[in-house]
Amino acid sequence: MTADGPAPLSDGDRTDTIAAYTSACAFFGERLAAVTELDWERPTPCDDWDVGTLVAHVVTGESLVTRVLRDGGAWEGTVDRSVLGANPMAAWRGTALAALESASADGVLDALHPHAVGDLPGAVIVGFRVTENLVHGWDLAAACGTEVELPEALAARCLDFWLPLVGTDGRIGAAGSSFGPPVLPPDGAPAGVRLLALLGRTA
């Protein structure tokens, strides 16, 4: 930490941050590719969200990354299934690629950007998105009746990101509002199961 805010990331940290975001997006994309026409109305582990709404939430989130990191816009938007259009996979791919490109621009991860919870470094906003893609990818698989394990290294990274943000009541803050209250993971659970438990899921 410096007098002006968080210390700039090292080149290695920047590379690792974009790599984590890329891998998390790929994880979600793999789950989305398995969704069939019969799955879109299925309920998900997210209260009141079916599969279509969950996918629209993730697509909207990637669009906001581009708006905020590239264009300097506000982090505001509602979940509207119309963003999926006739080809949800194409809609997701386009917004994910644009978000990754925006996050990879010089200086973006260190700079402060407007967010729903206040001005945040780009690296923190990307940290939120890594978790969103990873955990909502798991939600998507669970809704469609498929068991998947979260990639251990990515899950461990997300745990390291979130644990400092957990309040005294065990809940995470407003930035994690799409997740539920934590549950107790089994003893000796791997990082993926512990991350899901922290965000209200039982693997």
Number of C-alpha atoms within 10 A of each C-alpha: 7 7 6 6 11 13 10 16 14 10 9 8 13 20 12 12 22 20 16 21 25 17 17 25 26 17 20 24 18 13 19 19 10 13 17 9 7 8 16 17 13 14 20 21 20 19 10 9 16 18 23 21 21 25 28 23 23 22 25 23 24 25 21 21 28 22 18 21 27 18 11 12 15 15 19 13 11 9 15 15 16 11 17 19 11 9 9 19 16 12 17 24 16 14 20 25 16 18 26 19 14 20 25 19 11 10 13 17 25 19 16 19 23 18 19 11 10 10 12 17 20 24 22 16 21 22 19 18 21 27 26 24 25 27 24 24 26 25 25 30 22 17 21 21 11 12 11 14 12 21 14 14 12 20 24 17 18 22 18 12 15 19 14 9 15 14 10 7 8 13 19 21 13 11 14 17 11 13 22 18 15 20 15 13 19 12 7 8 11 15 20 23 21 24 29 26 20 24 22 19 22 16 17
